[in-house]
C-alpha cells in the first residue's frame, strides 16, 4: 500500500515541518491545504496557496515527496463568480507546483437546515475544460453530513458517466463520510482515498463531525478495514490519512502514532484479503 498524509493531521505546523514529518513517518506523498473547517485554527504558514509554487515544488522534490492534492475548493457545486476565481487560482497554482489534483467539496448547510440543491453539472461544465487545459485533476469528495449537497458517490458516478468519464475528473472515497452517509457505493472512479477512524460509540452516525475523526486503530467503530478491503479490488492509488481531531496533531508521540496507524491498516488489510 502507498500511504500519504493530509495536513489536517497537524494544521498548526508550517508546511516545511509537515513535509519533514511525512519523511520521518516514511510515506512518499502528502496533501496540502488552503484552509480547515470552521472552528479550526489555521495559520498562514500552513496555507499552501501563500507559498511560491515553484519553491514548493522544489521543497517537495528535495524531501522525496509527491504532493497529491490541494484541499479544497469548497462548495464547488454552488458555482458562482467567487468560486470561479478561487478555482482559477487553485488550478493555476497546482499546475505550477506540479500538484496532481485539487479536491472538490460540495456545500454543507448549517445543522438543522435543508441541504442546498447541487448544481454539479453546471460546476463541472466550467471546471472540466479548466482542469483539462492545466493538466490537473478535479477529485469530487461526497460529504456524508446530513446537510451536504452531495452525499452519495452514485450521484457523481452518474454525472461522470454522462460526460464519458473524462480523465481529468474522479472521486475521493472518504471512509468517514462513506460510513456516516451509509453509502453503498464503492466507485471505479475512485482516484484517492481518505482514511480516518472514529472511536466514540455513544453517538449516532448523524451526530458525528470532523472533531471525531482520529487515526485508524483497533478501536475504530466505522470499519475502515472492511472499506479498505472492498476498495483494494479496484483501487491502486494512495491511501491518505485525514484525521481532523486536534488531539491527533497535539500528541507528543505524533510520529509514532502515525507509524502505528499505518502499520495497523496495512496488516489489517492483508488479513482481510486472505
N, C-alpha and C positions, 0 to 999 in steps of 0.2 A: 504494500500500500504506500502511496505517496501522500505525505501529510503536509499541511500548511497551517499557519497561524494567522488569525484575524486580529487586527489591532484592538478590537473590542475587549480582548483579554486584559489589556493593561493600557487603557487610553490616556493615562496620566503621564506615561513616559514618552519622551521625544521619539520621533521616527528612527533616528540613528541608533538609539538604545534598543528600540524594538527589533531592529534588524540584527543587532548583536544577540538579543535574546533568542531569536529564531535560529541563528547559527549555533548558539550554545545548546539548544534543545536538539538540534540535528535534523530539522526539516529543511526542505530545499525551496520553499515558496512562502510568500506572505500575501495578505490582503491588507491594503491601507484604506484609510477612511477620510472623509471630509467633514464628519460630524458623528454625533451619537444621539440616541433618542432623548427627548426632553427629560430633564432631571439629572442627567449625567454631566459631570464636569469634563470639558474637552479643551485643553489648552491649544494655543496656536501652533506649538511645536509638534503637535500630533496631527495637524491638518495637512494632508498630502498636497492639497491644491495651493498651499502657501510656499511650497518649495519650488526651486527651479527644476523643471522636468529633466533636463539633460544631466544636472548634477545628481538627481535622484537615480537616474538610470545607471550612472557610474557607481554610486554608493551600493546599489543592489548587486551590480556585477562584481564589485570588489568583495562583497560578502558572500558571493556564490549563491545568490537568491534570485528567484523569479518573482516578480510582482504580478499576481494573477489578476487582481481587480482593484478598482476604486469602489468603495461602498459609501454612498449610493446616491443615485438620482431618485429623490423621494417624490412621492405622489405623482409619478410619471404619467399615470393614466388619467390625470386631470389636466390634460395638455393645454397650456396657455403660453403667453409671451414670456413670462418669468421662467417657466420650465424649459422653454425653447432655448433661452440664453444659457441657463445652467447646463443643459445638455451639450451645447456647443463648446462651452468652456471645458467641461469634463472630458468630452471625446477628444478634443484637440490636445489636452494635457496628456491623456492616456497614450495617444499616438506618439507624441514627442518623447515620452518617458518609456516607450515600448512596454506599456502595460496592456495586457491582452484583452481586458474586458472592463465594462462598468456594470454594476448591479443596478437593476431597475426595480424599485419598490413601489407597490400600489399605495393608495391613500388609506389611512386609518382614521375613522371618525372618533369623536370623543365617546367614552364609555356611556352606554345608555341611549345613544342616538343612532339613527339608521346609518348603515353604510352608504357611501356615495355611489351613484351609478358609475360604472367603469367605462371610460372611453378608450379602451385598449386598442381597438382598430385604428382610431384616429391618431393615437400616440405613435403606434408602430408605422403608420403611413409616413409620418415625419421622421422618425428615428431610423428606419431601415436604410434609406439612402445615405444618411449622415454616417452611420456606422460602417456601411459597406465601403464608402469612399475613403474613410480613415483607416480601414483595416482593423477595426476594433469591434469586439462582440458586445452585444447587449444581453445580459442574463436576467430574465424576469424571475423574481422571487415571490411566489404567492405567500401571503402572510395569513396565518391561521386565526388571528384575533377575530372575535365575533363581528366587529365593525369594519373589517378590512374589505376593500372594494374588489379584491381578487383573493379568494381563499383557496381555491382548488386548482390543481395543475391541469385538470382536464379542460378547463376554460382556456388556458394558454396553449395546450396541445392543439385544440381545435383551431385557434387563430393562426398558429404556425403552419398547420396543415393547409389551411386556406391560402397561405402565401407560398406554398411549395416548400416548406421547411427550409428557409434560407439559412446559409451557413453563418451569417452574422448574428443570428438570434438563437437563444437557448433558454434553459430553465435552471434555476438554483433549487435543489432539493434541500430544504432546511428541516432537519429531523425534529426540532422543537415545533415548528409550525405545521409540519406534516401530522404530528401527534395531536396537537390541540384542535386542528380542523377535522381530525378523524378522516383524513384524505385517503381514499382507497387507491390512488394512482401512484405508480412508480413509472416515471416517464422515460422513454427512449431519447427524449430531447434534453435529458439532464447533462449539463456541461460543468457543473460544480456542485459539491455537497458541503453544507454547513452542519457541523456536529456540536450539539450542546445537550447536557443532561438536566434532569430535574430530580431532586432528592426529597422534596416535600411531598407528603402523601395526604395532607389534610385539606387540600383544595381541589375543586373540580377543574376540569380542563379549561372551562371558560373563564376561570379566575386567575389563570397563570399569566404572568407577564415576563418581560425581559429580565427583571430583577431576580427571577427564579432560575435563570439559566446558568448552570455551573458546568464544570468539567465532567465528562462522562466517566463514571466508575461503577463499582459493583452495587451502589445504592440507587442507581438510575431507575426511575419509575416510568419512563416513556419508551423503553425497549429500543434503544439505539442500535443494539447489536442485531436485532431482527431486521431493522431497516437497512443496516449495512449489508446483511446477507442478501436481502432482496435486490438491493442496488448493484451488488457486485456481479450479478448475472449480466448486466448491460452497461455498466459504468466502469471506466478505467482511468478517470482523472484524479485530481487531488481531493483529499478529504480535509476540510479546513475547520479547525477548532474555532468556534464562535460563541463562547460564553459571554454573558454581559454582567453577571453579578459582581459587585465591587469587591466582594470577599476573595474572588479569584486573583485579581491583579494586585491586591494588597497583601497577599500571602508572603510571608518571609521565606517560604520554600517554593516560590513560583516555578523555577526551572525544574526542580524535582517533581513538582505536581504535574507539570505538563508532560514530562517524560513518562510518568506513571500512567497518565490517562492514555497517551498514545500506545503504550505497551498493552494496556488493558483492551483497547479497541482492536488492535492487531491480533492479539491472542484470542479474544472472543470471536472475532470474525472467522479465524481459521477453524475454531472448534465448531462453530455453527455450520461451516461449509462441509464438514466431514460427513 
